[in-house]
Amino acid sequence: MHFDWIIDQDDIVDPNYLVKQSMKLISPVFGSEDDRYKFKIELDTTKMVFSLLVVNSDENVLYGFRIRVSGLFNQLLQRRMPDFQNIENAWLRWHPVNLESIPKADGDGSGEDCTSESSPKGASL
């Protein structure tokens, strides 16, 4: 399965290239070809967190995803471990470090970090 979520630059940053505050963006539904598993991703700019939302799941299983974020300069993702114990823990904190006034998510969020590619256009998952 391959899924691209393209967020237009104007949807997420203002004319001064600052992240718009108090916004929630939700991806289209994606999942398995047989529709046994369906998901959405939500971006909450108040907490700067991407959350995985389970729309449909045939049974309790572990979900594994490869995620690449591109489009903004100097950004990284951080996930809380272990995210498989409870779907409420399945989130990624977003750090666009070149932007000012970035609010923090609840908790210290210790976990894996991964850097992303840089490009001036919109973000893509």
Summary of the structure (lengths in Angstrom):
residues: 125
radius of gyration: 14.6
end to end distance: 13.2
largest distance: 45.3
contacts: 299
relative contact order: 0.26
helix: 6%
strand: 35%
